[in-house]
Amino acid sequence: MCAIEVPGNAVIDDFTFDTGNNLTNRDFWYWRKNNALHAWMEQLYKSKGGTEKFNCVNVRLTKGDLLALQSDILLDKLEPASGFFWGDMEYNPDRKQQDLEFVAATLAAVQAGNAIYYTSWW
């Protein structure tokens, strides 16, 4: 599970970004088996019209998405989910704090004009 930062002018849509023309993309954040967050991202993907299996696909995180995620984290709405290779972790205070740090960093990147896409491979 990771987030990728791309220049704002590389955005094509909520699922794709341009990788050509010397555009620099960088790994922005990394998680391992944060299945509660992954389940939240899958729901976001579907709400944006994503139709593929939620594996090795991107979903762009807008300011509105991030504020919704922040709210859901603070209100303890992220719940562990089960799935192949997802592990069996609890959504504990440390994980919650890390996800809130991710939201803050991502909001700053978006404010600076960049775009963040979440993706995963399992």
N, C-alpha and C positions, 0 to 999 in steps of 0.2 A: 504494500500500500504506500503510495507516495503522492505528493503534490508537485506539479511542475509549473515553474514561472516562465511566462513568455511575454515579449513586448506587446503592448496593447494593439499595435498595428498588425500583429500576427493572428489576431482572432478572426476566425472564419464564421463559427457559430458556437452554440453551447457544447458541441462535441468535438470540434476539430479546430486545429490551428495550423498556420503555415509554417513549414520547417525549412523553406528555401530562402534564397536571397540573403544569405549570410545572417539570418536571424539567430540570435543566441537564446537558447532555452536552457534552463538550469533546474536541477533537482532542488526543490524548495523545502520539502518536509518528508519525513519517512516514519512509518509506523510498522509494527509487526503484530498481526493478529488482533487488531483493535476492532473486533467484530461489531460492537455497538455503533461505532462511527461508520463502519462500512455499510451496515444496514441503513443508517440514516442517508448516506450518500446514494445508495441504491434507490431509495424512495425519491430523492431529489432527481436522479437521472430519469426515472419513470415519469415524474411530474413535468419534466421538460420535454417529454415526447420520446425518450429513449426506448427502443424496442428490442435491442439485442440482449443476449445474455450479459449480465453485468460482470464481465471479466475481460480485462484488456481493452476497455473502452474508457473514454474520457468524459468528464462532466465539468463544465466551467462553473466556478464559484463566484457569483456576483456579490456586491455589497449586501443586497437584500437577502441572499442565501446565507451569507455569513452571519448576519444579524439574527436570522431565524435559528441557525445552528447554535449561536451563542445563547440565545434564549432557551432553547431546548436543553442545552447542557446545564445551564443554571437552574432550570426547573426539574432537573433529573428525569428528563424524558428519553434519554438514550438508554436503551436496554440491551444487554447481551443477546446475541442471536446465534443460532447454530447453523452450521453448514460444513461442507467438506473442507478440511484444513483450517477451519476458523478458530480452533482451540476452544477452551472452555474457561474464559476469564470472567471475572466480575468487572463491572464498570466502577472501579474504585476511585478514591479521591486523587491519587497520583495521576491516573489516566485522565480524569476529568480536568485537572490542572494543566496537563500537557495539551489537551485539546483546546482549552481556553487560550493558552499561549499561541497555539496555531492560528486560532481565529484572529487574535490581535495582530500577529505578524502578517497574516494574509490581508487583513483590512488595510494595513499600512502599504503593502505592495500594490493593492488595487488603487488606493488613494494616489500613489505615485504614478499611476497610468499603466501598470502592468496587469496581466491576467494570470489567474491561477486555475489550473485544471487538476482535478483529482483523478487518479487512475489506480488500478490494482491488477495483480496477476497472481492467480492461485490455481 
